[in-house]
Amino acid sequence: MIKFMIRLLLCLILLTTLAISQELVISNFPIGVGGSVNPELFKRHYTDLKAISDTLHHYPLVRAIVTGGADGEQYRDGHDAKNPGLALGRAHILRNLLITEFKVDSTQIIIQSKDEMVAGSQHRFASVRIDRTLSDLDARIDTLESRSPIEKHFTEMKEIKTDFIENFGLRLSAGVSSSPFGAMPVVAGAVVWKRTIYVEATLGHTFWKNTFGFEGTDLTTRRRMAGASLIVYPFDRLPLGIQGGWVRIEEISQLYYKYVQMSEGPLLGLRLTPFEFLSITGSYNPSRHRLAGGIISISESDQFLISVLAHKTFGGEK
């Protein structure tokens, strides 16, 4: 509401006080003069220039448009293509005069040029006019306005919170992994932050049957896996991540639905993502192995696991 009232007030002031157009055209520039001219050419226009400069001083939001003109006269054979440059040079002469003699702020002056194909001294000119289109009034009002510390505090907190949430994403994966008891299909889901940090949970289960000899009996079994990992990609341009986590792998008797052999232990490995949709992970898994009915488990410190996953990532952009 305050911004609207400021804009309305400024518009009323500018439109009422500048109802009379202020424009000055200085013509009859010498042929071929772009960067310098006799100061006497401007002397008789000082009164009008002073009035224009007073307006600019009084209304800092107002702009003056200075235009330089050139005609089609060939001031040198074969060089009439330089006329646009002469037009711009004449505009700069008048601009510099307003700045040096009448102390106009240079940021209030806009330069443009105009050249005609026909000859005539009336087209060799420099003009200045007050611009009241207010095309950039919004930007200038925004610059002048100041917000209270409380408003600024909540605005900044909201932006930080939004950016933080937008950095999160989700990755869904499916593939195959090795295990101490054989390969198995796996699925995984990961929470992603900036596609740099992944907190991943992995589940695996075979849909085919295996056998395991136990106390003279062949038991029908299936394998299952459950694990969690943290994967960090420390390098922006290298698709290689560092993995740390924990995994438990079991061979389950379908008769008793208890494990007949189990492996459990930490994971430490590397994950290579050669393509956006594919990753290959190699992990060192110094695990503890246990058999059904066994009281003491044994340590397997030379065990390695390899998995290949296809995945789709949603959000979590860097």
N, C-alpha and C positions, 0 to 999 in steps of 0.2 A: 504494500500500500504506500509506504514512504517513497519507494522508487518511482511509482506511478505519479505521485504528487510532484516529485522533483522534475520528472520529465515534462509533465503538463505545464508547470510553472516556467520552465526554460523555453518551451515552445511558444508560450504566450508572450514572453518577454522578447524573444528574437523576432517573432512575426509582427509584433506591434511596433517595435522600435526600428525595425529595418524595412518598414513598408515602402520606403522610397529606395529604389534601386541605386546602388553605388557601383558605377562602372566607368572606367577611363580607358580610352583608346589613343595611343600615341603612334601616329603614322608617319609616312615619308622618311623612313630610314634610308640611309645611303645604300646603293647597290654593293653587295659583297661584304657587308659589315655584319659580323655575327658575334664576336667576342668583345668588342670595344666600340665606343661611339663618343662623340663630343658631348660632354655634360650639358651644354647649352640647349640641346634638344629637349631636355626635361625641365628646364627652368620655368617655363611658362605654365607647367602643369603642377608645380609644387603645392599650390593651394588644394587642388583635388586629391593629390597624393597624401597630403597631411590629413584631410578629412577621412580618407580610407584607413590610414594608419591609426587614427584616433578610434575608429570603430573597432579595429582589431585589438587595440589595447584595452578597450572597455569591455569587450565580450570575448574572453579567451576561448570559448567554444566555437567561435566563428572561424571560417577558413576563407582565404583569398585565393582565387584561381588566376594565375598569371599565364597568359598565352602569347607565344611568339609566332609571327606570320612571315611567310616568304612568298614571292611571286614567281612567275616562270621566266623572268628576265635572265638571259645568259650573261653573267658578269665576267665569264671567261669561256672561250670556245671549248666545247666538249666537257665542261665541268658543271653544267646546270644541275646535275644530280646532287650537288652539295647543298642545294637550296633547303632541304629539310634541316640540315645542320645549322644553317643560318637562322632559320626560324627559332630553333631551340636556343641558339646563342643570344638572340634578341630578348627572349623570355628571361634568360639568366641575368642580362644586364638590368632589367627592371626589378627582378627579384633582389639582386644585390643592393640596388639603390634603396629599396624599402627596408632592408636589414641594416645597412650602414648609416643612412641618412635619417631614417624615421624610426629606427630601433624596433622594428617588427620582429616578433619571435619567428625564427625560420620554420618551426613546426606548424605554423599557421598558414604556410604558403604551399600551394600545389602548382607544379609546373606542367605545362603541356604545349604542344606546337601545332601549327597548321600551315600547310603550304598549298598554293594555287598554281595551276598550270598556265594561267594567263598572266601577262605582264601588267604592271601598274603599281605606282607608288603606294596606293591605298592598301595593297596587300602586303607591303613591307611594314609591319607594325609590331608593337608590343602593347598588350592590354592587361588590365587588372580589374577583377570584379569580385564583389563579396558573394560568397556561397552560403545560402541558407537552406540547403536541402536537408541538413541534419542527418545525413546518411549514416554517420558513425556516432550519433548521439548516445546510443545505448552503451557502446564501448567506453566512451568518455565518462558517462555517468557511473558505470561500474568501477572505473578507476578512482573516481572521487569519493564513492561511498566507502564507508568503513563498517565492519561488523563488530558486534560486541564480543568480548573474550569468551563468554559462555556459548554464544552461537557458533563461533569458530571452533571451540573445543569439541562440541557435539558433532559438527560437520566433519572434522578431521577424524574423529573416532569412528563415524559411520563409514567413511571411505576406507579406513584401515581394516575394519571388520569385513566389508564387502570384498576387498582384495584377498584377505586371508581365506575366506570361504571359497572364492573362485579358484584358488590354487589346489583345492582338493578334487580328487576324481576316483574312479573305480575301474579296476581291471578284472576281467573274467577270462579264465584260461582253461584249456583242456589238452591232454596229451598223454604221454607214457613215461614211466619212471622205472629204473632198475631198483632192486631191493636184494637183501641177502638171500631171499627165498625165491627170487625170480621176478620177471617184469610184471607190471600191472598198470592199468589205465588210472589216470588221476585227473581231478579237477581242482581248480584253485580260484580263490577270490582275494583281491588285494585292495586296500585303501591306498590311494596315491596322493602324494603331495609334490606338485610342480614336476611330475614325472622324473623325480630325482630320488625320492624316498618311497619305498613300497613296504607296507606291513601286510604280509601274505599268510593266508591259511590254506593248507593243502589236505585233500582227502583222496584216498585211492581205494579201489576194491576190484577184485577180479570177478568176472561174470562166468568164467569157466571153472571146472572142478579139478582139484589136484588130489594126490594121495600122500599120506604120511604114515609110516610104520610105527606103531606104538604098542609095546608089550605084546608083540606077535599079531597085532591086528592092523589091517590097512584102513586108516580113517580117511573119509572124504573131507577135503579141506578147501578153503578159499583164503586169499590173502587180503589184508586191508592195511591202510596206512593213514596216519593223522599226524600233522606237523604244522609248525608255524615258523616263519622266517622274517627277518628284517633285511631288505636289500637296498643298498645305497649306491647310486651312480655318482662318484665324486668328480668326474671329468665331464665338462659340457659336450665336447666333441668326440668323446670315446664311448662307444656303446657297451661298456664293460662295468658291471656292478659287483660289489662285494656282498656276500651273503653270510648271515649268521642266524642260527636258529636251533630248533629241537624237533626230533621226529621219532615216532613210535611205529614199528612195523610188526604185524602179527600174522601168523598162519592159524586160521580158525577151524576147529573141527565142526563140521556140520551136524554131527550127532550130539555133541555136548555143548556146542556153541561157546567153547573156551579155547584159548590159544594152546597149541601144542608146541609152538616155538615162537619166540618173541625177541625183537631187537629194539633197543631204545638208547638214544644218545644225542649229543650235540651235532650240529652241522656247521661247517665252515668251508665256504667255497666261492666260486666265481660264476657270474651269469653273463653270458654274451648275448646281445640282442642285435643280430646282423640285419634284421628287418623289423619294421614296426609291429608286425603281427607274429613274430617268431622269436623264441629265446631258447638257449641251450645252457643248462646248469650242470656244473661238475662240483661235487661236494665231498669233502673228507668227513667221515662219520665214525669216529672212535666210540663204538657203541658197546653196550652190555647185552649179552645174549643169554637167554634162559629157555630151558625146555620144560614142558609140562611135568609137574611133580618134582622138578629139580629144586633143591634148597639153595644151592650156590650158583650164581650166574658167572659167566666167563667174559673177559674183556676182549673184544676184537678191535685192535687199534689200526688195522691195515685195510679197513673197509672204505670203499668209495661208491658214491651213488651218482648216476647220470640221469637227467630228465630232459625231455624235449617237449616244449609247450607251445601251442598256438593260442593267441590271445587277442582280445579286443579291449581297448582302453577308452573310457569315457571321461572327458574333462581332465583336470589336473595339469593344464598347460603351463609351460614355463613362462 
